[in-house]
Amino acid sequence: MTAYDIREAGTAVVVQPTGRLNMVAAPGLRDQLRDLVDGGSRRVVVDLSAIEFIDSSGLGALISGLKAARQAGGDLRIAAPNTQVKSVLKLTRLDRVLTAHESADTAFDGD
């Protein structure tokens, strides 16, 4: 399993994967997000600033994390996606479900 940079930002926990979020890396991220939610983290931000590429497997991991967080009474948000990630989100219409925020530190501001 890939190690991720994990830190706290206010009341949220931030997970920062790096590189390519594809079928190789997606299962590890899915497991990490589930472990965080199972461990009591209800507000999760996935910082995508270090992701250079995402495919359907990566999107699946994000949606899986979102479902887990919402079932636990929380939420998952994404932050700092690059142009490729934004394009994939828009093409799949997942940008309506996974709202992108400028930074991980501000993803839960106003809530």
C-alpha positions in Angstrom: 0.0 0.0 0.0 1.2 3.5 -0.9 1.9 5.9 2.0 0.2 9.2 1.7 0.9 12.5 3.3 -1.8 12.9 6.0 -2.3 16.0 8.1 -4.9 17.9 9.9 -6.4 21.2 8.6 -8.8 22.7 11.1 -11.5 20.1 11.7 -10.6 18.0 8.6 -8.0 15.4 7.8 -6.1 16.0 4.6 -4.8 13.1 2.4 -2.4 13.9 -0.3 -1.7 11.3 -2.9 1.1 11.9 -5.5 1.7 10.9 -9.1 -0.8 9.0 -11.1 -4.1 8.0 -9.5 -4.9 5.0 -11.7 -5.8 1.4 -11.4 -2.5 0.7 -9.6 -2.8 3.4 -7.0 -6.6 3.7 -6.6 -7.1 0.6 -4.3 -4.5 2.0 -1.8 -6.3 5.4 -1.7 -9.7 3.7 -1.4 -8.4 1.7 1.6 -6.7 4.8 3.2 -9.9 6.8 2.9 -12.0 4.0 4.4 -9.5 3.5 7.3 -9.6 7.3 8.1 -13.4 7.3 8.2 -13.6 4.0 10.2 -11.1 5.6 12.6 -13.4 8.5 13.3 -12.5 11.1 10.6 -15.7 12.6 9.3 -14.4 15.5 7.3 -11.8 14.4 4.7 -10.1 16.4 2.1 -8.2 14.8 -0.8 -5.5 17.2 -1.9 -4.9 16.5 -5.6 -2.2 19.2 -6.1 0.5 16.5 -6.5 -1.7 14.3 -8.9 -0.6 14.5 -12.5 -3.1 12.1 -13.9 -6.4 10.4 -12.9 -8.4 7.7 -14.5 -11.8 6.0 -13.8 -10.2 3.8 -11.1 -9.0 7.0 -9.3 -12.4 8.5 -9.6 -13.9 5.3 -8.2 -11.6 5.6 -5.2 -12.7 9.2 -4.6 -16.4 8.3 -4.9 -15.9 5.3 -2.5 -14.4 7.6 0.0 -17.2 10.1 -0.4 -19.8 7.4 0.2 -18.0 6.2 3.3 -17.7 9.7 4.7 -21.3 10.5 4.0 -22.6 7.2 5.5 -20.6 8.1 8.7 -22.3 11.5 8.8 -19.4 13.5 7.3 -18.2 14.6 3.9 -15.2 14.3 1.5 -14.0 17.2 -0.6 -11.3 17.5 -3.1 -8.8 20.3 -3.4 -6.3 21.8 -6.0 -7.0 19.5 -9.0 -5.0 20.2 -12.1 -6.4 20.8 -15.6 -6.4 17.1 -16.5 -8.3 16.2 -13.3 -10.8 19.0 -13.8 -11.4 17.8 -17.4 -12.1 14.2 -16.3 -14.4 15.4 -13.5 -16.3 17.6 -16.0 -16.5 14.9 -18.7 -17.9 12.4 -16.2 -20.1 15.0 -14.6 -18.6 14.1 -11.3 -17.7 17.8 -10.8 -21.3 18.1 -9.6 -20.7 15.6 -6.8 -17.0 16.3 -6.0 -16.7 20.0 -5.8 -13.2 21.2 -6.2 -11.8 23.7 -3.8 -8.7 25.9 -4.2 -6.8 24.5 -1.3 -7.1 21.7 1.2 -7.0 24.2 4.1 -10.1 26.0 2.9 -12.2 23.1 1.6 -14.4 23.1 4.7 -14.5 26.9 5.3 -18.0 28.2 5.8 -19.3 24.9 7.1 
